[in-house]
Amino acid sequence: MRVGILKEITWMAMDSLRSHKMRSFLTLLGIMIGVMTVIAMVSVVQGINKSVMSELESIGSDLIIINKLEPGIQIGEPSAEIRQRKDLTFNDALAIEEECSLIDTVAIQLPAEIFTAIPIKYRNIESQDALILGMNEQWPHVLTVYLPEKGRFLSKTDVTHRAKVCVLGSALAETLFPHTAALGKEIRIGPEKFTVVGVLEERGTILGQSQDNFVGIPVTTLMKVFPYDPLYMEFIATSNKDGYLLEAMEQIINVMRKRRKVGFGEPNDFSISTQDSALDLYNQITGAVYLVMILISSIGLLVGGIGVMNIMLVSVKERTREIGIRKALGARSSDILKQFLMEAIFVTGAGGILGILIGFSIAFVINSATPLPATVTSWSVFLGFSVSVSIGLFFGIFPAKKAASLDPIVALRYE
């Protein structure tokens, strides 16, 4: 009996919505926009998360990163305190390798001055936007993503003797040598000639930026012939013993403090972190993004909910006589309440479904037409639909109660 009554109430609610199509559409518009925003933004953030996590996993989680800058996203110029710190030196990396028993290898990285455009040329083909990186021979041992696909990597002899040799990222190799092999060829980096000894395996893109558009040269050679800022010298070390990462970091801190003459009780004048620290920082950033996303979508959903309540109040006013007739024929206040709640839930539920479909479409377009990755997750779909139905339930209660509480005699007299 109760199921039959509920079914009848449902059909009456749907008939009412069908008879006021434009009003119903305008009512669900705010909900649709809010849910669409949630789905589209969550898809982009999840896509970026997936891409970044994949990159971090490919690099490894047992790395120790030492540099002059504090870890994190740098906004604007470094502070005076950071600028006044002693620069990291090539010999610091050698000392860490020699004096830290828990350290296996130390890779050194130093980019050429990024604000100075240094062209890279082979004959009449030129690249203006490739990154020039000073490296030592340990990079393939620390980061296996830098393995050579053709030829070899830089050797210890190259670094020691400041040789003018280089390895190319796959994208730069394709740019400079589209129709010929790169190995053994001589290229110009600025005014200097370098011999290509290796082409590295392709790493792909992250957030639309190629990770293969660079040239690696011995770090000692870069320091001799190109402008650079020592602020950006970085060491990446690996431990030779599993489970002893913290102990290895302590050894590095002791060696660096001793070399840099940091007094007892004084803070470190360098930074040391791990990939896990970078991951924690990234999670904090994405957490803030999610918070902003919730705030933006909540405004749209709140406006949509107020719109639902407003339209439902108008509907109650217009249908006062109908409510009176229904009550006179035996309908209970609870039946009237359920009917108007069903109408509100149907409207917001339909808005949620449309928002989900449009959000899917936006995510697909972003993924296909822009460098940003976008991934639709099942939990975001469930969340979008659940929130839309909940809004209908919440904002529909007041109009539904008002309709249910009408006196049937007063309602029948209403014109």
C-alpha positions in Angstrom: 0.0 0.0 0.0 2.8 2.5 1.0 4.8 1.6 -2.2 1.7 2.3 -4.3 1.2 5.7 -2.7 4.9 6.6 -3.1 4.7 5.6 -6.7 1.7 7.8 -7.2 3.4 10.7 -5.5 6.5 10.2 -7.7 4.4 10.3 -10.9 2.5 13.4 -9.8 5.8 15.2 -9.0 7.2 14.3 -12.5 3.9 15.5 -14.2 4.2 18.8 -12.4 7.7 19.3 -13.6 6.9 18.3 -17.1 4.1 20.9 -17.2 6.5 23.7 -16.2 9.5 22.8 -18.4 11.1 26.3 -18.5 10.7 26.9 -14.8 12.2 23.4 -14.1 15.1 24.1 -16.3 15.9 27.5 -14.7 15.6 25.8 -11.3 18.2 23.1 -12.1 20.6 25.5 -13.9 22.4 26.6 -10.7 22.8 23.0 -9.5 24.0 21.9 -13.0 26.7 24.7 -13.1 27.9 23.8 -9.5 28.1 20.1 -10.2 29.7 20.7 -13.6 32.4 22.8 -11.9 33.1 20.1 -9.3 33.4 17.3 -11.9 35.6 19.4 -14.3 38.0 20.7 -11.6 38.3 17.4 -9.8 39.1 15.7 -13.1 41.9 18.2 -13.9 43.4 18.0 -10.3 43.2 14.2 -10.3 44.8 14.1 -13.8 47.6 16.3 -12.6 48.0 14.1 -9.4 48.2 11.0 -11.5 50.9 12.5 -13.8 53.0 13.9 -10.9 52.7 10.7 -8.8 53.8 8.6 -11.9 56.8 10.9 -12.3 57.8 10.8 -8.6 57.5 7.0 -8.6 59.7 6.7 -11.7 62.4 8.8 -10.0 62.3 6.9 -6.7 61.5 7.7 -3.1 64.9 7.0 -1.4 66.6 10.2 -2.7 68.2 12.9 -0.5 68.2 16.4 -2.0 70.7 19.0 -0.9 70.6 22.6 -2.1 71.0 26.2 -1.0 67.3 27.1 -1.5 64.6 25.9 0.9 62.4 23.2 -0.6 59.0 24.3 -2.0 57.6 26.6 -4.6 59.7 29.8 -4.7 57.6 33.0 -5.3 59.7 36.0 -6.3 63.3 36.5 -5.5 65.0 34.4 -2.7 65.2 36.2 0.6 68.4 38.0 1.7 69.1 35.3 4.3 69.1 32.6 1.6 71.2 34.7 -0.8 73.8 35.3 1.9 74.3 31.6 2.5 77.5 30.0 1.3 77.2 28.5 -2.2 77.3 24.7 -2.6 80.5 23.6 -4.3 81.6 20.7 -6.5 84.0 19.6 -3.6 81.0 19.5 -1.2 79.5 16.7 -3.3 82.8 14.8 -3.4 83.1 15.2 0.4 79.6 13.8 0.9 80.5 10.7 -1.2 83.9 10.1 0.5 83.0 10.9 4.2 79.4 9.5 4.5 79.5 5.8 4.9 75.8 5.4 4.2 75.9 7.4 0.9 76.4 5.5 -2.3 76.5 8.2 -5.0 75.9 11.9 -5.4 74.6 13.5 -8.6 75.3 17.1 -9.2 73.1 19.4 -11.2 73.6 23.0 -12.2 71.6 24.8 -14.9 73.1 27.5 -17.1 71.8 31.0 -16.4 68.1 30.6 -17.4 67.6 34.4 -18.2 70.4 34.3 -20.8 69.3 32.8 -24.1 72.0 30.5 -25.3 71.3 29.0 -28.7 72.1 25.4 -29.5 72.9 24.8 -33.2 73.7 22.1 -35.6 74.5 23.5 -39.0 71.5 25.7 -39.9 69.1 24.1 -37.4 68.8 26.0 -34.1 67.0 25.5 -30.7 66.5 28.6 -28.5 64.5 27.1 -25.7 66.4 24.0 -24.7 67.7 23.8 -21.1 71.5 23.5 -20.6 72.3 21.4 -17.6 75.7 20.8 -15.9 75.9 17.2 -14.7 78.4 14.8 -13.3 78.8 11.2 -14.2 76.6 9.8 -11.4 73.2 10.8 -12.9 72.2 7.5 -14.4 73.2 5.7 -11.1 71.0 8.0 -9.1 68.1 8.6 -11.5 67.6 5.7 -13.9 65.4 7.9 -16.1 68.6 9.4 -17.5 69.9 6.2 -19.1 71.3 6.6 -22.6 69.4 5.1 -25.4 72.2 5.6 -27.9 75.9 6.1 -27.1 77.0 6.7 -23.5 76.5 9.1 -20.6 79.1 11.6 -19.4 82.1 9.9 -17.8 84.2 10.8 -14.7 87.1 11.6 -17.1 84.8 14.1 -19.0 84.0 15.8 -15.7 87.5 15.8 -14.4 89.0 17.2 -17.6 86.2 19.6 -18.4 85.7 17.9 -21.7 83.5 19.6 -24.3 81.1 16.6 -24.8 77.4 16.4 -24.3 74.3 14.2 -24.1 71.0 15.2 -25.6 67.5 14.7 -24.5 65.4 12.8 -27.1 63.3 15.9 -28.0 66.4 18.1 -28.6 68.0 15.3 -30.6 65.0 15.1 -32.8 65.0 18.9 -33.3 68.7 19.1 -34.2 69.0 15.8 -36.0 65.6 15.0 -37.7 67.1 13.0 -40.5 70.5 11.8 -39.3 72.2 10.2 -36.3 73.3 12.5 -33.5 76.2 10.5 -32.1 79.7 11.8 -32.9 78.3 15.1 -34.4 79.6 18.4 -33.3 77.0 21.0 -32.1 77.4 24.6 -30.9 76.2 25.7 -27.5 76.5 29.4 -27.7 80.0 30.0 -29.1 81.4 26.7 -27.9 81.7 23.4 -29.8 80.6 20.2 -28.2 80.7 16.6 -29.4 77.5 14.5 -28.9 78.4 11.3 -27.1 74.9 10.1 -26.2 71.1 10.4 -26.7 69.0 9.7 -23.6 65.9 7.6 -23.4 62.6 9.5 -23.8 60.9 10.6 -20.6 57.8 12.3 -22.1 56.0 15.3 -20.8 54.6 16.4 -17.5 51.9 19.1 -17.5 52.5 19.7 -21.1 56.2 20.4 -20.6 58.7 18.2 -22.4 61.3 16.6 -20.1 63.5 15.8 -23.0 64.3 19.2 -24.4 67.7 19.7 -22.7 71.5 19.1 -23.2 73.7 17.7 -20.5 77.3 18.8 -20.3 80.0 18.1 -17.6 79.2 20.4 -14.7 82.9 21.5 -14.5 82.7 22.6 -18.2 79.5 24.6 -17.6 81.1 26.4 -14.7 84.1 27.3 -16.9 82.4 28.5 -20.1 78.8 29.5 -19.3 77.1 32.0 -17.0 75.3 30.3 -14.1 73.9 31.2 -10.7 75.4 29.0 -7.9 72.1 29.5 -6.0 70.6 26.7 -8.1 73.4 24.1 -7.7 71.7 20.9 -6.4 73.0 17.5 -5.1 70.9 14.3 -5.2 72.3 11.5 -3.1 71.3 7.9 -2.7 71.8 5.7 0.4 73.6 2.4 0.1 71.6 0.7 2.8 67.8 0.2 2.8 66.0 1.6 5.8 68.8 4.0 6.8 67.6 7.1 5.0 67.4 9.3 8.2 70.8 8.1 9.4 72.2 8.9 5.9 70.7 12.4 6.1 72.3 12.9 9.5 75.7 12.0 8.1 75.3 14.5 5.3 74.2 17.3 7.7 77.3 16.6 9.9 79.7 16.8 6.9 78.1 19.9 5.4 78.0 21.8 8.8 81.6 20.9 9.4 82.7 22.1 5.9 80.6 25.3 6.1 81.7 26.0 9.7 78.2 26.2 11.1 78.5 26.8 14.8 76.9 24.6 17.5 73.2 25.5 18.0 73.1 27.5 14.8 70.6 26.5 12.1 71.7 24.8 8.9 72.6 27.3 6.1 71.5 24.8 3.5 68.4 22.6 2.9 68.1 18.9 2.9 65.0 17.0 2.0 63.7 13.8 0.5 61.2 12.9 -2.3 58.7 12.2 0.5 59.0 15.8 1.6 58.3 16.9 -2.0 55.3 14.6 -2.0 54.0 16.1 1.3 54.4 19.6 -0.1 52.6 18.6 -3.3 49.7 17.1 -1.2 49.5 20.4 0.7 49.2 22.3 -2.5 46.6 20.1 -4.0 44.7 20.2 -0.7 44.6 24.0 -1.0 43.4 23.6 -4.6 40.6 21.2 -3.4 39.6 23.8 -0.8 39.3 26.6 -3.3 37.4 24.2 -5.7 34.9 23.3 -2.9 34.5 27.0 -2.1 33.8 28.0 -5.8 31.4 25.1 -6.4 29.7 25.7 -3.1 28.8 29.2 -4.1 27.1 27.9 -7.3 25.3 25.1 -5.4 24.1 27.6 -2.8 22.7 29.9 -5.4 21.1 26.9 -7.1 19.6 25.7 -3.8 18.2 29.2 -3.1 16.7 29.2 -6.6 15.1 25.8 -5.9 13.5 27.0 -2.7 12.3 30.2 -4.4 10.7 28.4 -7.3 9.2 25.8 -5.1 7.6 28.6 -2.9 6.1 30.1 -6.1 4.8 26.7 -7.0 3.2 26.2 -3.6 1.5 29.6 -4.0 0.2 28.8 -7.5 -1.0 25.4 -6.5 -2.7 26.4 -3.2 -6.2 25.5 -4.6 -4.9 22.1 -5.9 -3.5 21.3 -2.5 -6.8 22.1 -0.9 -8.6 19.8 -3.3 -6.2 17.0 -2.7 -6.5 17.4 1.1 -10.3 17.5 0.7 -10.2 14.2 -1.2 -8.2 12.5 1.6 -4.6 13.3 1.0 -2.6 13.6 4.2 -0.2 16.4 5.0 2.7 13.8 4.8 1.6 13.0 1.2 1.7 16.7 0.2 5.1 17.0 1.9 6.5 14.0 0.0 5.2 15.2 -3.3 6.9 18.6 -3.1 10.1 17.1 -1.7 10.1 14.6 -4.7 9.7 17.5 -7.1 12.7 19.4 -5.5 14.8 16.2 -5.5 13.9 15.4 -9.1 14.9 18.9 -10.2 18.2 19.0 -8.4 18.9 15.3 -9.3 18.4 16.1 -13.0 20.6 19.1 -12.6 23.3 16.9 -11.0 23.1 14.4 -13.9 23.4 17.1 -16.5 26.3 18.7 -14.6 28.1 15.4 -14.5 27.7 14.8 -18.2 28.8 18.4 -19.1 31.7 18.0 -16.6 32.7 14.8 -18.4 32.7 16.6 -21.7 34.8 19.5 -20.4 37.3 17.0 -18.9 37.5 15.2 -22.2 38.1 18.4 -24.1 40.8 19.5 -21.6 42.5 16.2 -21.8 42.4 16.2 -25.7 43.0 19.8 -26.6 45.3 21.1 -23.8 48.6 20.0 -22.1 46.7 19.4 -18.8 45.8 15.8 -18.1 42.2 15.1 -16.9 40.9 11.9 -15.2 37.3 11.4 -14.2 36.9 9.4 -11.0 33.9 7.4 -9.9 33.9 9.1 -6.4 33.6 12.5 -8.0 30.6 11.4 -10.0 29.0 9.9 -6.8 29.8 13.0 -4.9 28.3 15.3 -7.5 25.1 13.4 -7.7 24.7 13.0 -4.0 25.3 16.7 -3.3 22.7 17.7 -5.9 20.1 15.4 -4.4 20.9 16.5 -0.9 20.5 20.2 -1.9 17.0 19.3 -3.3 16.2 17.6 0.0 17.5 20.5 2.2 16.2 23.5 0.2 12.9 21.7 -0.6 12.0 21.1 3.0 10.7 24.6 3.8 8.4 24.9 0.7 7.2 21.3 1.2 6.3 22.0 4.9 4.6 25.1 3.9 2.5 23.2 1.4 1.7 20.4 3.8 0.6 22.8 6.6 -2.0 24.6 4.5 -5.5 24.5 5.9 -7.7 22.7 3.2 -10.7 25.1 3.7 -8.5 28.2 3.3 -6.8 26.6 0.4 -10.1 25.8 -1.4 -11.1 29.4 -1.1 -7.8 30.6 -2.6 -8.2 32.4 -6.0 
